[in-house]
Amino acid sequence: MAHLADADRETYLADLGPGSMIDHRGTTFTGPLLEALLSAVRDTATGYACLGAAQFQAATFQGMVDFPLANFQGDANFHFASFQGYTSFQEATFHQHASFQSATFHHVVIFDSANFQHVAAFHGTNFRNMANFNSASFFKPSSFQKATFQDDAIFQSATFHLLGSFQSATFLGRADFSSATFLGTAQLVGAVFERTETFGPLVCAGDVQLSGAQFRAPVTLMLAARSVVCRRTQWSSTAELRLRYATVDFSHAVFEYPLTIASEADRWVLPNGTVVAEGALASTPDASVMILSLRGVDAAHLVLADINLSACLFTGTVHLDQVRLEGACQFAGTPPGTHWRRWRPVRFSQRRTVVEESHWRVSQPLAIEGWDTPWPGTRQVGPVQLTPVYRALRKAFEDGKNEPGAADFYYGEMEMRRHDRNDTTPAERKLLQAYWALSGYGLRAGRALGWLSTAMITTVAVMMLWGLPTDDPKPVTRGRQSGQDIRLITDTPAPANPTGPLRERVTTERFEKSLRVVINSVVFRSSGQDLTTAGTYTEMTSRIAEPVLLGLAILAIRNRVKR
């Protein structure tokens, strides 16, 4: 049309009307030429351009391009088009496929409040200046794959009703998604963010996929989503992830500077005082954040605040002992109550665990109910791999001055050593079995006090029945006879074992003496009583065993209350 004579052009334009199909592939438009075309298709009722199928592939727009409130009733094809001046599609409506694939916008482009009722394709589009999609609505899948935003990309309050794909897109300026809403999936796989300082707050009813994305400047991500996937995501500077509702897969993420993952308790408030709407997540009752995996992560600079770690996979995490846990971080637990394994009852001490221990226990032949089962595809690990995990978490809690929390992971470490048939020798396993049975690895005061009470009661019974002699031995003395002093050596008779009936041996007097012997033996003291042979050996045994049990009880109490 640019090469037509004026009369021919006027004849062509006169044949056009609202809703006409237009085919101007490869055409070069100046400002007046484009205005003449839009005037020919303007709807007199609304005063705005109304186009049918519009073919502008490889077209060149040299001046200002202004499609305010334009109505594209058919496919709008701007594939490979070049927009050299200011471009506006403000409040335009695209009823069918809108394609801007590989187009180039040399100047500012405005899609403010644009309405894409069908597929919107910006695959490979080059935005050399600011791109404004503020309050735009995308009702069908929209694609910005491999698009390049050389200046600010503004998607404030934009709504993506299905997939919003920014896969491998490059944001050289700010990527402003504040108050944006994704009712489906927000796909940012492999995207590059050069100077984005704040990403969000963004609300997503589905998954926010950040796998392979790169953040090259200090950034704060504010995301309210059902799921956030950050596999192999790279942060080249400090970063903070403030999340709501989300389950997070953080496996193999890469960062060399401090990175914080925190659960945000309250809804976000924009600088203008507006509260970010979270209607897309209204069916989710709990805004807490759960991490599913830290495998492959170097946790030396990782801070977790108020995060649910009850389903987190830890094996394969590097420098796990240096992770910082702030606030109320939750871990998995043991099955409550009493369970039956064949004919005998089993009761687990309540403690913090990692979910991989649950997965291992479920795989055992005599597993009881209550342990979490692994989801499909989860790599199974055993005590060999879990021992260093518990050891590292114990050190992390100790470095945080949380000794009672560290005690739970020490218990888990000892449990894995006790069940480890590869690196733990049989003799060591038996020793650990005894340590566990007597005092719960020096952490269960009730168990140690129970054994101490049992030992004391048994010792009292043995002393009453066999340990105390029938009568207290009386010394034999020699004195003066016939006016002569007789000097004789006096021997103490050996205590006689009691042989009388039971009622004569079980008396209040004998119980008091037995109790005195036992209490003295608990504190390594000799009772000073004359005992039978059986009583002497019983006292010797109790003077070794009972102080040990008392010490284990004191140690367990100290480990649970110290800071």
Secondary structure, 3 states (H helix, E strand, C coil): CCCCCHHHHHHHHHCCCCCEEEECCCCEECHHHHHHHHHHCECCCCCCEEEEEEECCCCEECCCEECCCCEECCCEECCCCEECCCEECCCCEECCCEECCCCEECCCEECCCCEECCCEECCCCEECCCEECCCCEECCCEECCCCEECCCEECCCCEECCCEECCCCEECCCEECCCCEECCCEECCCCEECCCCEEEEEEEEEEEECCCCEECCCEEEEEEEEEEECCCCEECCCEEEEEECCEEECCCCEECCCEEEEECCCCCECCCCCECCCHHHCCCCCCCCEEEECCCCEHHHEEEECCECCCCECCCCECHHHCEEECCCECECCCCCEEEECCEEEECCCCCECHHHHHHHHCCCCCCCCCCCCCCCCCCCCHHHHHHHHHHHHHHHHHCCCHHHHHHHHHHHHHHHHHCCCCCCHHHHHHHHHHHHHHCCCCCHHHHHHHHHHHHHHHHHHHHHHHCCCCCCCCCCCCEECCEECCCCCCCCCCCCCCCCHHHHCCHHHHHHHHHHHHHHHCCCCCCCCCCHHHHHHHHHHHHHHHHHHHHHHHHHHHHHCC
